[in-house]
């Protein structure tokens, strides 16, 4: 994968001095979204795919009202995907966003999502290529579907992008949390993450489309 290649090149260039043992999991980071929902019944779930889940997780964790973001795999057709085989099983890298609707609306999350992906790219996202990196909105119910379709139409009519908006909007199915070392990757490995993110071209694209004031 391009992401792994970038990280490998970084480690070779900077030698083992920059490599650090994996940090402990982020305190309070649970990989079972259902348990969090049981403990906090006022939370709601949104699921988005926008390329590398390291980046999408890091972006959504900045949103006030978002309680937890879990990186994982969804949209596939076989059980128990992992990082080695998820693409072959038809999954995409995605994040499950647990949020407090009293503090942030689903519409706001949709707007934030559009501002952090390239919705015109059907072949992946930025440096990461392949269907496992395509952008998708997975709706939990009919209301989320309605709002997602409406926001997609508004973006298409805004003239912001010259190409068609190709982000898929599909019904959510089972979400499998990714391996623990992927959770909070930007916190556990900040230097490697920043190196990958910059070289992915993601932020440069977003600032070109939305302006230098775009928060990334």
Backbone as JSON Lines, residues from 0, in Angstrom:
{"i":0,"aa":"X","n":[0.84,-1.19,0.0],"ca":[0.0,0.0,0.0],"c":[0.88,1.25,0.0]}
{"i":1,"aa":"X","n":[0.41,2.28,-0.64],"ca":[1.18,3.51,-0.74],"c":[1.5,4.07,0.63]}
{"i":2,"aa":"X","n":[0.55,3.99,1.54],"ca":[0.77,4.53,2.88],"c":[1.94,3.83,3.57]}
{"i":3,"aa":"X","n":[1.96,2.49,3.49],"ca":[3.04,1.74,4.11],"c":[4.37,2.06,3.44]}
{"i":4,"aa":"X","n":[4.36,2.22,2.11],"ca":[5.59,2.55,1.39],"c":[6.13,3.89,1.85]}
{"i":5,"aa":"X","n":[5.26,4.89,2.0],"ca":[5.7,6.2,2.46],"c":[6.32,6.12,3.85]}
{"i":6,"aa":"X","n":[5.68,5.37,4.72],"ca":[6.21,5.24,6.08],"c":[7.54,4.52,6.06]}
{"i":7,"aa":"X","n":[7.66,3.47,5.23],"ca":[8.92,2.72,5.14],"c":[10.05,3.6,4.63]}
{"i":8,"aa":"X","n":[9.77,4.39,3.6],"ca":[10.8,5.3,3.08],"c":[11.22,6.31,4.13]}
{"i":9,"aa":"X","n":[10.24,6.77,4.9],"ca":[10.55,7.73,5.97],"c":[11.49,7.11,6.99]}
{"i":10,"aa":"X","n":[11.2,5.88,7.39],"ca":[12.02,5.23,8.41],"c":[13.43,4.97,7.9]}
{"i":11,"aa":"X","n":[13.54,4.6,6.62],"ca":[14.87,4.37,6.05],"c":[15.66,5.67,6.01]}
{"i":12,"aa":"X","n":[15.0,6.74,5.6],"ca":[15.67,8.03,5.47],"c":[16.14,8.58,6.8]}
{"i":13,"aa":"X","n":[15.36,8.38,7.81],"ca":[15.67,8.97,9.11],"c":[16.32,8.0,10.08]}
{"i":14,"aa":"X","n":[16.53,6.74,9.64],"ca":[17.15,5.69,10.44],"c":[16.28,5.33,11.63]}
{"i":15,"aa":"X","n":[16.75,4.34,12.35],"ca":[15.96,3.84,13.47],"c":[15.84,4.8,14.62]}
{"i":16,"aa":"X","n":[16.58,5.89,14.59],"ca":[16.52,6.83,15.71],"c":[15.16,7.46,15.86]}
{"i":17,"aa":"X","n":[14.46,7.6,14.77],"ca":[13.15,8.23,14.83],"c":[12.06,7.25,15.2]}
{"i":18,"aa":"X","n":[12.36,5.97,15.14],"ca":[11.33,4.97,15.43],"c":[11.19,4.8,16.93]}
{"i":19,"aa":"X","n":[9.97,4.78,17.38],"ca":[9.69,4.6,18.8],"c":[8.76,3.42,18.96]}
{"i":20,"aa":"X","n":[8.83,2.71,20.1],"ca":[7.91,1.61,20.31],"c":[6.49,2.12,20.35]}
{"i":21,"aa":"X","n":[5.53,1.29,19.96],"ca":[4.14,1.73,19.95],"c":[3.69,2.23,21.3]}
{"i":22,"aa":"X","n":[3.01,3.36,21.3],"ca":[2.51,3.91,22.55],"c":[1.31,3.12,23.02]}
{"i":23,"aa":"X","n":[0.98,3.29,24.27],"ca":[-0.19,2.62,24.82],"c":[-1.44,3.17,24.16]}
{"i":24,"aa":"X","n":[-2.5,2.38,24.11],"ca":[-3.73,2.88,23.51],"c":[-4.21,4.14,24.2]}
{"i":25,"aa":"X","n":[-4.87,4.97,23.45],"ca":[-5.42,6.2,23.99],"c":[-6.36,5.89,25.14]}
{"i":26,"aa":"X","n":[-6.21,6.54,26.3],"ca":[-7.08,6.27,27.43],"c":[-8.54,6.43,27.05]}
{"i":27,"aa":"X","n":[-9.32,5.44,27.43],"ca":[-10.76,5.52,27.18],"c":[-11.15,5.11,25.78]}
{"i":28,"aa":"X","n":[-10.18,4.75,24.95],"ca":[-10.49,4.36,23.57],"c":[-10.96,2.93,23.56]}
{"i":29,"aa":"X","n":[-12.23,2.72,23.31],"ca":[-12.79,1.37,23.24],"c":[-13.06,1.03,21.8]}
{"i":30,"aa":"X","n":[-12.83,-0.21,21.43],"ca":[-13.04,-0.63,20.06],"c":[-14.45,-1.14,19.81]}
{"i":31,"aa":"X","n":[-15.26,-1.21,20.84],"ca":[-16.63,-1.68,20.67],"c":[-17.57,-0.51,20.76]}
{"i":32,"aa":"X","n":[-18.0,-0.02,19.6],"ca":[-18.91,1.12,19.58],"c":[-20.2,0.85,20.32]}
{"i":33,"aa":"X","n":[-20.67,-0.41,20.31],"ca":[-21.93,-0.73,20.96],"c":[-21.85,-0.5,22.45]}
{"i":34,"aa":"X","n":[-20.71,-0.83,23.07],"ca":[-20.6,-0.64,24.51],"c":[-20.64,0.83,24.87]}
{"i":35,"aa":"X","n":[-20.03,1.66,24.03],"ca":[-20.07,3.09,24.29],"c":[-21.5,3.6,24.18]}
{"i":36,"aa":"X","n":[-22.24,3.12,23.19],"ca":[-23.62,3.53,23.02],"c":[-24.48,3.09,24.19]}
{"i":37,"aa":"X","n":[-24.19,1.91,24.73],"ca":[-24.97,1.42,25.86],"c":[-24.74,2.29,27.09]}
{"i":38,"aa":"X","n":[-23.51,2.72,27.27],"ca":[-23.19,3.54,28.43],"c":[-23.68,4.97,28.28]}
{"i":39,"aa":"X","n":[-23.81,5.43,27.04],"ca":[-24.23,6.81,26.77],"c":[-25.33,6.79,25.71]}
{"i":40,"aa":"X","n":[-26.55,6.49,26.14],"ca":[-27.64,6.3,25.17],"c":[-28.0,7.54,24.38]}
{"i":41,"aa":"X","n":[-27.54,8.72,24.79],"ca":[-27.86,9.95,24.06],"c":[-26.99,10.14,22.82]}
{"i":42,"aa":"X","n":[-25.99,9.29,22.65],"ca":[-25.1,9.43,21.5],"c":[-25.73,8.84,20.24]}
{"i":43,"aa":"X","n":[-25.31,9.36,19.1],"ca":[-25.71,8.81,17.81],"c":[-24.46,8.44,17.02]}
{"i":44,"aa":"X","n":[-24.66,7.65,15.97],"ca":[-23.54,7.13,15.18],"c":[-23.6,7.65,13.75]}
{"i":45,"aa":"X","n":[-22.45,8.04,13.24],"ca":[-22.29,8.37,11.82],"c":[-21.09,7.59,11.31]}
{"i":46,"aa":"X","n":[-21.17,7.12,10.08],"ca":[-20.08,6.33,9.52],"c":[-19.66,6.92,8.18]}
{"i":47,"aa":"X","n":[-18.36,7.19,8.07],"ca":[-17.82,7.83,6.86],"c":[-16.56,7.1,6.4]}
{"i":48,"aa":"X","n":[-16.39,7.04,5.09],"ca":[-15.14,6.57,4.49],"c":[-14.57,7.7,3.66]}
{"i":49,"aa":"X","n":[-13.31,8.02,3.9],"ca":[-12.69,9.13,3.18],"c":[-11.22,8.91,2.91]}
{"i":50,"aa":"X","n":[-10.88,7.67,2.55],"ca":[-9.48,7.36,2.35],"c":[-8.85,6.85,3.62]}
{"i":51,"aa":"X","n":[-7.58,7.12,3.79],"ca":[-6.83,6.64,4.96],"c":[-7.55,6.94,6.26]}
{"i":52,"aa":"X","n":[-7.88,5.91,7.03],"ca":[-8.64,6.16,8.24],"c":[-7.82,6.83,9.33]}
{"i":53,"aa":"X","n":[-6.5,6.78,9.23],"ca":[-5.7,7.56,10.18],"c":[-6.08,9.04,10.1]}
{"i":54,"aa":"X","n":[-6.18,9.53,8.86],"ca":[-6.46,10.95,8.64],"c":[-7.9,11.3,8.98]}
{"i":55,"aa":"X","n":[-8.83,10.47,8.57],"ca":[-10.24,10.77,8.81],"c":[-10.55,10.74,10.3]}
{"i":56,"aa":"X","n":[-9.96,9.79,11.01],"ca":[-10.13,9.75,12.47],"c":[-9.58,11.02,13.11]}
{"i":57,"aa":"X","n":[-8.38,11.4,12.72],"ca":[-7.76,12.6,13.3],"c":[-8.6,13.84,13.02]}
{"i":58,"aa":"X","n":[-9.17,13.93,11.83],"ca":[-9.98,15.1,11.48],"c":[-11.26,15.17,12.32]}
{"i":59,"aa":"X","n":[-11.98,14.07,12.41],"ca":[-13.26,14.1,13.12],"c":[-13.09,14.25,14.63]}
{"i":60,"aa":"X","n":[-11.96,13.85,15.16],"ca":[-11.77,14.0,16.6],"c":[-11.59,15.47,17.0]}
{"i":61,"aa":"X","n":[-11.43,16.34,16.03],"ca":[-11.33,17.77,16.32],"c":[-12.69,18.44,16.45]}
{"i":62,"aa":"X","n":[-13.76,17.75,16.09],"ca":[-15.08,18.37,16.03],"c":[-15.71,18.42,17.42]}
{"i":63,"aa":"X","n":[-16.08,19.6,17.93],"ca":[-16.78,19.68,19.21],"c":[-18.1,18.91,19.14]}
{"i":64,"aa":"X","n":[-18.36,18.12,20.14],"ca":[-19.56,17.31,20.16],"c":[-19.33,15.87,19.74]}
{"i":65,"aa":"X","n":[-18.19,15.61,19.12],"ca":[-17.81,14.24,18.79],"c":[-17.16,13.62,20.02]}
{"i":66,"aa":"X","n":[-17.68,12.49,20.44],"ca":[-17.23,11.84,21.67],"c":[-16.13,10.83,21.4]}
{"i":67,"aa":"X","n":[-16.24,10.13,20.29],"ca":[-15.28,9.07,19.98],"c":[-15.27,8.8,18.49]}
{"i":68,"aa":"X","n":[-14.09,8.48,17.97],"ca":[-13.96,8.1,16.56],"c":[-13.17,6.79,16.52]}
{"i":69,"aa":"X","n":[-13.71,5.81,15.82],"ca":[-13.09,4.49,15.74],"c":[-12.75,4.19,14.29]}
{"i":70,"aa":"X","n":[-11.51,3.85,14.02],"ca":[-11.11,3.44,12.68],"c":[-11.48,1.98,12.46]}
{"i":71,"aa":"X","n":[-11.92,1.66,11.24],"ca":[-12.29,0.27,10.99],"c":[-12.6,0.0,9.54]}
{"i":72,"aa":"X","n":[-13.27,-1.12,9.33],"ca":[-13.59,-1.61,7.99],"c":[-15.1,-1.85,7.9]}
{"i":73,"aa":"X","n":[-15.7,-1.48,6.79],"ca":[-17.12,-1.72,6.59],"c":[-17.42,-1.79,5.09]}
{"i":74,"aa":"X","n":[-18.64,-2.23,4.78],"ca":[-19.06,-2.28,3.38],"c":[-18.67,-3.53,2.64]}
{"i":75,"aa":"X","n":[-18.09,-4.51,3.34],"ca":[-17.62,-5.72,2.67],"c":[-18.62,-6.85,2.67]}
{"i":76,"aa":"X","n":[-18.16,-8.02,2.23],"ca":[-19.06,-9.14,2.04],"c":[-18.62,-10.42,2.73]}
{"i":77,"aa":"X","n":[-17.53,-10.39,3.49],"ca":[-17.11,-11.55,4.27],"c":[-16.85,-11.08,5.7]}
{"i":78,"aa":"X","n":[-16.89,-12.02,6.64],"ca":[-16.73,-11.66,8.04],"c":[-15.27,-11.48,8.42]}
{"i":79,"aa":"X","n":[-15.09,-10.75,9.51],"ca":[-13.81,-10.61,10.2],"c":[-12.66,-10.15,9.3]}
{"i":80,"aa":"X","n":[-12.79,-9.01,8.68],"ca":[-11.67,-8.48,7.89],"c":[-10.53,-8.02,8.8]}
{"i":81,"aa":"X","n":[-9.34,-8.01,8.26],"ca":[-8.21,-7.42,8.96],"c":[-7.41,-6.6,7.96]}
{"i":82,"aa":"X","n":[-6.33,-5.99,8.44],"ca":[-5.59,-5.06,7.59],"c":[-4.96,-5.75,6.38]}
{"i":83,"aa":"X","n":[-4.72,-7.05,6.51],"ca":[-4.07,-7.78,5.42],"c":[-5.06,-8.17,4.31]}
{"i":84,"aa":"X","n":[-6.34,-8.34,4.67],"ca":[-7.26,-8.89,3.67],"c":[-8.53,-8.08,3.43]}
{"i":85,"aa":"X","n":[-8.69,-6.94,4.12],"ca":[-9.96,-6.22,4.03],"c":[-10.3,-5.77,2.6]}
{"i":86,"aa":"X","n":[-9.29,-5.36,1.85],"ca":[-9.55,-4.89,0.48],"c":[-10.09,-6.02,-0.39]}
{"i":87,"aa":"X","n":[-9.5,-7.2,-0.25],"ca":[-9.94,-8.34,-1.03],"c":[-11.34,-8.81,-0.67]}
{"i":88,"aa":"X","n":[-11.79,-8.47,0.51],"ca":[-13.13,-8.84,0.96],"c":[-14.17,-7.76,0.66]}
{"i":89,"aa":"X","n":[-13.74,-6.73,-0.06],"ca":[-14.69,-5.7,-0.49],"c":[-14.94,-4.59,0.5]}
{"i":90,"aa":"X","n":[-14.1,-4.47,1.52],"ca":[-14.3,-3.43,2.53],"c":[-13.6,-2.14,2.15]}
{"i":91,"aa":"X","n":[-14.02,-1.07,2.8],"ca":[-13.32,0.21,2.7],"c":[-12.82,0.59,4.08]}
{"i":92,"aa":"X","n":[-11.77,1.39,4.11],"ca":[-11.34,1.99,5.37],"c":[-12.35,3.07,5.73]}
{"i":93,"aa":"X","n":[-12.82,3.05,6.96],"ca":[-13.87,3.97,7.37],"c":[-13.7,4.32,8.84]}
{"i":94,"aa":"X","n":[-14.5,5.27,9.29],"ca":[-14.52,5.62,10.71],"c":[-15.96,5.62,11.19]}
{"i":95,"aa":"X","n":[-16.13,5.19,12.42],"ca":[-17.41,5.26,13.1],"c":[-17.33,6.43,14.08]}
{"i":96,"aa":"X","n":[-18.2,7.4,13.88],"ca":[-18.19,8.63,14.68],"c":[-19.34,8.58,15.67]}
{"i":97,"aa":"X","n":[-19.02,8.6,16.96],"ca":[-20.04,8.67,17.99],"c":[-20.12,10.12,18.44]}
{"i":98,"aa":"X","n":[-21.31,10.69,18.35],"ca":[-21.44,12.12,18.62],"c":[-22.69,12.42,19.43]}
{"i":99,"aa":"X","n":[-22.65,13.58,20.07],"ca":[-23.77,14.05,20.87],"c":[-24.6,15.0,20.01]}
{"i":100,"aa":"X","n":[-25.8,14.61,19.59],"ca":[-26.59,15.46,18.69],"c":[-27.04,16.76,19.34]}
{"i":101,"aa":"X","n":[-26.89,16.87,20.66],"ca":[-27.23,18.13,21.33],"c":[-26.13,19.16,21.12]}
{"i":102,"aa":"X","n":[-24.95,18.69,20.71],"ca":[-23.8,19.58,20.53],"c":[-23.37,19.74,19.08]}
{"i":103,"aa":"X","n":[-23.63,18.73,18.28],"ca":[-23.28,18.81,16.86],"c":[-24.31,17.99,16.08]}
{"i":104,"aa":"X","n":[-24.8,18.54,15.0],"ca":[-25.82,17.87,14.2],"c":[-25.19,16.98,13.14]}
{"i":105,"aa":"X","n":[-25.99,16.07,12.63],"ca":[-25.52,15.22,11.53],"c":[-25.22,16.07,10.3]}
{"i":106,"aa":"X","n":[-26.01,17.12,10.08],"ca":[-25.75,18.01,8.96],"c":[-24.37,18.65,9.06]}
{"i":107,"aa":"X","n":[-23.97,19.03,10.27],"ca":[-22.65,19.63,10.46],"c":[-21.55,18.6,10.17]}
{"i":108,"aa":"X","n":[-21.79,17.36,10.58],"ca":[-20.8,16.32,10.31],"c":[-20.68,16.07,8.81]}
{"i":109,"aa":"X","n":[-21.79,16.12,8.11],"ca":[-21.74,15.97,6.65],"c":[-20.93,17.09,6.01]}
{"i":110,"aa":"X","n":[-21.17,18.31,6.44],"ca":[-20.43,19.45,5.9],"c":[-18.94,19.3,6.18]}
{"i":111,"aa":"X","n":[-18.62,18.84,7.37],"ca":[-17.22,18.64,7.74],"c":[-16.6,17.54,6.88]}
{"i":112,"aa":"X","n":[-17.36,16.48,6.65],"ca":[-16.87,15.38,5.81],"c":[-16.52,15.88,4.42]}
{"i":113,"aa":"X","n":[-17.44,16.61,3.78],"ca":[-17.18,17.09,2.42],"c":[-15.93,17.94,2.35]}
{"i":114,"aa":"X","n":[-15.63,18.65,3.41],"ca":[-14.48,19.55,3.43],"c":[-13.17,18.83,3.74]}
{"i":115,"aa":"X","n":[-13.21,17.52,3.9],"ca":[-12.0,16.77,4.23],"c":[-11.76,15.59,3.3]}
{"i":116,"aa":"X","n":[-12.45,15.58,2.16],"ca":[-12.23,14.52,1.17],"c":[-12.22,15.14,-0.23]}
{"i":117,"aa":"X","n":[-11.84,14.32,-1.21],"ca":[-12.03,14.69,-2.61],"c":[-13.23,13.9,-3.12]}
{"i":118,"aa":"X","n":[-14.41,14.5,-3.14],"ca":[-15.62,13.76,-3.51],"c":[-15.75,13.49,-5.0]}
{"i":119,"aa":"X","n":[-14.77,13.93,-5.79],"ca":[-14.81,13.7,-7.23],"c":[-13.95,12.52,-7.66]}
{"i":120,"aa":"X","n":[-13.3,11.87,-6.73],"ca":[-12.36,10.79,-7.04],"c":[-12.98,9.44,-6.71]}
{"i":121,"aa":"X","n":[-13.31,8.67,-7.74],"ca":[-13.92,7.35,-7.54],"c":[-12.89,6.25,-7.38]}
{"i":122,"aa":"X","n":[-11.62,6.58,-7.6],"ca":[-10.58,5.56,-7.6],"c":[-9.75,5.5,-6.35]}
{"i":123,"aa":"X","n":[-10.13,6.24,-5.32],"ca":[-9.36,6.27,-4.08],"c":[-9.39,7.67,-3.5]}
{"i":124,"aa":"X","n":[-8.41,7.98,-2.67],"ca":[-8.3,9.32,-2.11],"c":[-6.83,9.71,-2.07]}
{"i":125,"aa":"X","n":[-6.51,10.76,-2.82],"ca":[-5.17,11.34,-2.79],"c":[-4.13,10.29,-3.19]}
{"i":126,"aa":"X","n":[-3.1,10.06,-2.39],"ca":[-2.05,9.15,-2.8],"c":[-2.48,7.68,-2.71]}
{"i":127,"aa":"X","n":[-3.51,7.39,-1.94],"ca":[-3.96,6.01,-1.75],"c":[-4.97,5.63,-2.83]}
{"i":128,"aa":"X","n":[-4.63,4.62,-3.61],"ca":[-5.45,4.25,-4.76],"c":[-6.1,2.89,-4.54]}
{"i":129,"aa":"X","n":[-7.28,2.74,-5.12],"ca":[-8.0,1.49,-5.02],"c":[-9.37,1.69,-4.4]}
{"i":130,"aa":"X","n":[-10.31,0.79,-4.67],"ca":[-11.68,0.95,-4.17],"c":[-11.78,0.94,-2.66]}
{"i":131,"aa":"X","n":[-10.8,0.37,-1.99],"ca":[-10.83,0.34,-0.52],"c":[-10.62,1.72,0.09]}
{"i":132,"aa":"X","n":[-10.22,2.69,-0.74],"ca":[-9.99,4.06,-0.25],"c":[-11.03,5.05,-0.79]}
{"i":133,"aa":"X","n":[-12.04,4.57,-1.47],"ca":[-13.02,5.5,-2.04],"c":[-13.86,6.15,-0.94]}
{"i":134,"aa":"X","n":[-14.47,7.27,-1.26],"ca":[-15.28,7.99,-0.28],"c":[-16.72,7.48,-0.29]}
{"i":135,"aa":"X","n":[-17.24,7.24,0.91],"ca":[-18.59,6.71,1.06],"c":[-19.22,7.3,2.32]}
{"i":136,"aa":"X","n":[-20.5,7.61,2.25],"ca":[-21.29,7.94,3.43],"c":[-22.21,6.75,3.69]}
{"i":137,"aa":"X","n":[-22.08,6.16,4.87],"ca":[-22.91,5.02,5.25],"c":[-24.0,5.52,6.19]}
{"i":138,"aa":"X","n":[-25.23,5.5,5.72],"ca":[-26.32,6.03,6.55],"c":[-26.9,4.96,7.46]}
{"i":139,"aa":"X","n":[-27.3,5.39,8.66],"ca":[-27.85,4.49,9.67],"c":[-29.36,4.33,9.56]}
{"i":140,"aa":"X","n":[-30.03,5.35,9.02],"ca":[-31.49,5.32,8.92],"c":[-31.93,6.21,7.76]}
{"i":141,"aa":"X","n":[-33.23,6.28,7.55],"ca":[-33.75,7.05,6.42],"c":[-33.47,8.54,6.55]}
{"i":142,"aa":"X","n":[-33.47,9.04,7.78],"ca":[-33.2,10.47,7.96],"c":[-31.76,10.8,7.59]}
{"i":143,"aa":"X","n":[-30.83,9.98,8.0],"ca":[-29.44,10.2,7.6],"c":[-29.3,10.09,6.08]}
{"i":144,"aa":"X","n":[-29.99,9.15,5.48],"ca":[-29.93,9.02,4.02],"c":[-30.45,10.29,3.35]}
{"i":145,"aa":"X","n":[-31.57,10.79,3.83],"ca":[-32.16,12.0,3.24],"c":[-31.2,13.17,3.35]}
{"i":146,"aa":"X","n":[-30.64,13.35,4.53],"ca":[-29.73,14.47,4.75],"c":[-28.46,14.33,3.92]}
{"i":147,"aa":"X","n":[-27.96,13.1,3.79],"ca":[-26.75,12.88,3.0],"c":[-27.01,13.17,1.52]}
{"i":148,"aa":"X","n":[-28.12,12.7,1.0],"ca":[-28.45,12.95,-0.4],"c":[-28.64,14.44,-0.65]}
{"i":149,"aa":"X","n":[-29.29,15.1,0.28],"ca":[-29.52,16.54,0.15],"c":[-28.21,17.31,0.15]}
{"i":150,"aa":"X","n":[-27.31,16.94,1.05],"ca":[-26.03,17.65,1.13],"c":[-25.18,17.39,-0.11]}
{"i":151,"aa":"X","n":[-25.28,16.2,-0.66],"ca":[-24.54,15.87,-1.88],"c":[-25.05,16.71,-3.05]}
{"i":152,"aa":"X","n":[-26.37,16.86,-3.15],"ca":[-26.93,17.69,-4.22],"c":[-26.51,19.14,-4.07]}
{"i":153,"aa":"X","n":[-26.52,19.62,-2.84],"ca":[-26.12,21.01,-2.61],"c":[-24.67,21.24,-3.01]}
{"i":154,"aa":"X","n":[-23.81,20.28,-2.67],"ca":[-22.4,20.41,-3.04],"c":[-22.25,20.38,-4.56]}
{"i":155,"aa":"X","n":[-22.97,19.5,-5.22],"ca":[-22.89,19.4,-6.68],"c":[-23.33,20.69,-7.35]}
{"i":156,"aa":"X","n":[-24.32,21.35,-6.78],"ca":[-24.85,22.59,-7.38],"c":[-24.07,23.84,-6.96]}
{"i":157,"aa":"X","n":[-23.15,23.66,-6.02],"ca":[-22.43,24.83,-5.5],"c":[-21.39,25.37,-6.48]}
{"i":158,"aa":"X","n":[-20.95,24.52,-7.4],"ca":[-19.9,24.93,-8.33],"c":[-18.51,24.86,-7.74]}
{"i":159,"aa":"X","n":[-18.4,24.3,-6.54],"ca":[-17.09,24.21,-5.89],"c":[-16.15,23.29,-6.66]}
{"i":160,"aa":"X","n":[-16.71,22.22,-7.22],"ca":[-15.91,21.25,-7.97],"c":[-16.35,21.25,-9.43]}
{"i":161,"aa":"X","n":[-15.39,21.14,-10.32],"ca":[-15.7,21.1,-11.75],"c":[-16.11,19.7,-12.19]}
{"i":162,"aa":"X","n":[-15.67,18.69,-11.47],"ca":[-16.0,17.31,-11.8],"c":[-17.24,16.87,-11.03]}
{"i":163,"aa":"X","n":[-17.9,15.8,-11.48],"ca":[-19.08,15.29,-10.77],"c":[-18.73,14.78,-9.37]}
{"i":164,"aa":"X","n":[-19.69,14.88,-8.46],"ca":[-19.52,14.35,-7.12],"c":[-19.85,12.87,-7.17]}
{"i":165,"aa":"X","n":[-18.88,12.02,-6.86],"ca":[-19.06,10.57,-7.02],"c":[-19.08,9.82,-5.7]}
{"i":166,"aa":"X","n":[-19.02,10.52,-4.59],"ca":[-19.09,9.86,-3.29],"c":[-20.37,9.04,-3.2]}
{"i":167,"aa":"X","n":[-20.23,7.8,-2.77],"ca":[-21.39,6.91,-2.66],"c":[-22.14,7.17,-1.36]}
{"i":168,"aa":"X","n":[-23.44,6.92,-1.38],"ca":[-24.27,6.99,-0.18],"c":[-25.01,5.66,-0.09]}
{"i":169,"aa":"X","n":[-24.63,4.84,0.88],"ca":[-25.17,3.48,0.97],"c":[-25.56,3.17,2.41]}
{"i":170,"aa":"X","n":[-26.41,2.19,2.57],"ca":[-26.87,1.79,3.89],"c":[-25.73,1.15,4.67]}
{"i":171,"aa":"X","n":[-25.59,1.52,5.92],"ca":[-24.54,0.98,6.77],"c":[-24.78,-0.49,7.05]}
{"i":172,"aa":"X","n":[-23.7,-1.25,7.05],"ca":[-23.77,-2.63,7.51],"c":[-22.76,-2.8,8.63]}
{"i":173,"aa":"X","n":[-22.38,-4.0,8.93],"ca":[-21.53,-4.24,10.1],"c":[-20.2,-3.5,9.98]}
{"i":174,"aa":"X","n":[-19.81,-2.89,11.07],"ca":[-18.55,-2.15,11.15],"c":[-17.59,-2.94,12.02]}
{"i":175,"aa":"X","n":[-16.41,-3.23,11.48],"ca":[-15.39,-3.96,12.22],"c":[-14.28,-3.0,12.63]}
{"i":176,"aa":"X","n":[-14.06,-2.78,13.93],"ca":[-12.95,-1.93,14.35],"c":[-11.62,-2.47,13.82]}
{"i":177,"aa":"X","n":[-10.75,-1.58,13.4],"ca":[-9.43,-1.98,12.94],"c":[-8.56,-2.39,14.12]}
{"i":178,"aa":"X","n":[-7.41,-2.94,13.79],"ca":[-6.46,-3.36,14.81],"c":[-6.1,-2.19,15.73]}
{"i":179,"aa":"X","n":[-5.73,-2.51,16.94],"ca":[-5.5,-1.48,17.95],"c":[-4.42,-0.48,17.53]}
{"i":180,"aa":"X","n":[-3.4,-0.96,16.81],"ca":[-2.32,-0.03,16.46],"c":[-2.76,1.04,15.47]}
{"i":181,"aa":"X","n":[-3.91,0.84,14.83],"ca":[-4.44,1.88,13.94],"c":[-5.24,2.94,14.7]}
{"i":182,"aa":"X","n":[-5.74,2.6,15.87],"ca":[-6.57,3.54,16.62],"c":[-5.71,4.67,17.18]}
{"i":183,"aa":"X","n":[-6.1,5.89,16.93],"ca":[-5.32,7.03,17.42],"c":[-3.91,7.04,16.88]}
{"i":184,"aa":"X","n":[-3.73,6.6,15.63],"ca":[-2.38,6.5,15.07],"c":[-1.67,7.85,15.09]}
{"i":185,"aa":"X","n":[-2.4,8.91,14.82],"ca":[-1.79,10.24,14.77],"c":[-1.25,10.67,16.12]}
{"i":186,"aa":"X","n":[-1.77,10.08,17.2],"ca":[-1.27,10.39,18.54],"c":[-0.12,9.46,18.94]}
{"i":187,"aa":"X","n":[-0.22,8.21,18.56],"ca":[0.8,7.24,18.92],"c":[2.09,7.44,18.14]}
{"i":188,"aa":"X","n":[1.96,7.86,16.89],"ca":[3.12,8.01,16.0],"c":[3.04,9.35,15.27]}
{"i":189,"aa":"X","n":[3.15,10.46,16.01],"ca":[2.9,11.77,15.4],"c":[3.86,12.13,14.27]}
{"i":190,"aa":"X","n":[5.13,11.77,14.39],"ca":[6.09,12.13,13.35],"c":[5.81,11.36,12.07]}
{"i":191,"aa":"X","n":[5.62,10.06,12.21],"ca":[5.33,9.24,11.03],"c":[4.01,9.68,10.39]}
{"i":192,"aa":"X","n":[3.02,9.97,11.23],"ca":[1.71,10.38,10.7],"c":[1.83,11.69,9.92]}
{"i":193,"aa":"X","n":[2.51,12.66,10.47],"ca":[2.64,13.95,9.79],"c":[3.4,13.8,8.47]}
{"i":194,"aa":"X","n":[4.41,12.93,8.48],"ca":[5.16,12.7,7.25],"c":[4.25,12.1,6.19]}
{"i":195,"aa":"X","n":[3.49,11.07,6.57],"ca":[2.57,10.45,5.62],"c":[1.54,11.46,5.12]}
{"i":196,"aa":"X","n":[0.93,12.18,6.06],"ca":[-0.17,13.07,5.68],"c":[0.31,14.15,4.71]}
{"i":197,"aa":"X","n":[1.45,14.73,4.98],"ca":[1.94,15.78,4.09],"c":[2.21,15.22,2.7]}
{"i":198,"aa":"X","n":[2.83,14.06,2.64],"ca":[3.19,13.48,1.35],"c":[2.0,12.87,0.62]}
{"i":199,"aa":"X","n":[0.88,12.72,1.32],"ca":[-0.31,12.19,0.65],"c":[-0.96,13.23,-0.26]}
{"i":200,"aa":"X","n":[-0.69,14.52,-0.02],"ca":[-1.31,15.57,-0.81],"c":[-2.7,15.97,-0.35]}
{"i":201,"aa":"X","n":[-3.17,15.36,0.72],"ca":[-4.53,15.63,1.2],"c":[-4.72,17.1,1.57]}
{"i":202,"aa":"X","n":[-3.88,17.6,2.45],"ca":[-4.08,18.96,2.96],"c":[-3.86,20.01,1.88]}
{"i":203,"aa":"X","n":[-2.9,19.77,0.99],"ca":[-2.67,20.71,-0.09],"c":[-3.9,20.82,-0.98]}
{"i":204,"aa":"X","n":[-4.53,19.69,-1.26],"ca":[-5.75,19.69,-2.08],"c":[-6.87,20.44,-1.37]}
{"i":205,"aa":"X","n":[-7.09,20.15,-0.09],"ca":[-8.19,20.76,0.65],"c":[-8.02,22.27,0.74]}
{"i":206,"aa":"X","n":[-6.8,22.73,0.95],"ca":[-6.57,24.17,1.04],"c":[-6.72,24.84,-0.31]}
{"i":207,"aa":"X","n":[-6.39,24.13,-1.37],"ca":[-6.57,24.69,-2.71],"c":[-8.06,24.83,-3.05]}
{"i":208,"aa":"X","n":[-8.86,23.87,-2.63],"ca":[-10.3,23.89,-2.95],"c":[-11.06,24.83,-2.04]}
{"i":209,"aa":"X","n":[-10.76,24.79,-0.74],"ca":[-11.56,25.53,0.23],"c":[-10.9,26.8,0.73]}
{"i":210,"aa":"X","n":[-9.65,27.03,0.32],"ca":[-8.98,28.25,0.74],"c":[-7.99,28.0,1.86]}
{"i":211,"aa":"X","n":[-7.04,28.92,2.05],"ca":[-5.99,28.74,3.06],"c":[-6.53,28.69,4.48]}
{"i":212,"aa":"X","n":[-7.76,29.14,4.7],"ca":[-8.34,29.09,6.04],"c":[-8.92,27.75,6.39]}
{"i":213,"aa":"X","n":[-8.88,26.79,5.45],"ca":[-9.42,25.46,5.72],"c":[-8.66,24.81,6.87]}
{"i":214,"aa":"X","n":[-9.41,24.35,7.87],"ca":[-8.79,23.68,9.01],"c":[-8.52,22.23,8.65]}
{"i":215,"aa":"X","n":[-7.27,21.8,8.85],"ca":[-6.89,20.44,8.51],"c":[-6.19,19.8,9.7]}
